[in-house]
C-alpha cells in the first residue's frame, strides 16, 4: 500500500503564509488558495511546527516569528494579480516585483523556473531608473509597459516578473518560484520545508 501522497508544494506553503494577515479559518484559506481543506490542514500543521503560526477559536494567525518573517518577505517582494488585456488576454496573470535581486544574466532561466512551477510562461521586465521605464530584461527593443509599471512602486534595479497561466493559482506558483530563485530569504525559508 502506497499511503497518502502530499497534494501541495513548498510554493503552496509560501502562498499560505503570505495570505494570513488576520485570523482566518481553514475553509477560507482553502477557498483563497484553491486547495482542499485536508491539504490546507497539512500546510497549517507545517507552519505551526515551524512556529510561524498560532491558532485559536477565531482561526489561524501569524505568530510573532511568522509576522516578522512575512514583513521581511514583503520588504523584498510585492505580489499582485494584474488584469491586463494587452498581454495574453485569455490568461490569468500574476506579477511579482523583486526589489534589488541578485544579478541575473539570462532571463530565459527565470522563464524556465516559472514554467517548471506551473505557469504557461513569464515576461521578465527590468526597471530602468534613468528613464523611469520598464524594459524587457534582455532585449534591446522598446515596448510600452507604463500601464504595468504604474501598479508598482519601482526603484533601483527592481525586476518585475509577469507569470501567466490558465489559473491564478498556477500563475502565482510560477511568479513565486522566480521570487524564491532570486531572494535568499525566501530560498532559506523553502529549505526549511
HELIX and SHEET records of a PDB file:
HELIX    1   1 UNK A   10  UNK A   19  1                                  10    
HELIX    2   2 UNK A   26  UNK A   33  1                                   8    
HELIX    3   3 UNK A   37  UNK A   49  1                                  13    
HELIX    4   4 UNK A   64  UNK A   76  1                                  13    
HELIX    5   5 UNK A  107  UNK A  116  1                                  10    
HELIX    6   6 UNK A  146  UNK A  149  1                                   4    
HELIX    7   7 UNK A  168  UNK A  182  1                                  15    
HELIX    8   8 UNK A  184  UNK A  192  1                                   9    
SHEET    1   A 2 UNK A  53  UNK A  56  0                                        
SHEET    2   A 2 UNK A  59  UNK A  62 -1                                        
SHEET    1   B 5 UNK A  77  UNK A  82  0                                        
SHEET    2   B 5 UNK A  92  UNK A  98 -1                                        
SHEET    3   B 5 UNK A 159  UNK A 165 -1                                        
SHEET    4   B 5 UNK A 121  UNK A 128 -1                                        
SHEET    5   B 5 UNK A 133  UNK A 136 -1                                        
END                                                                             
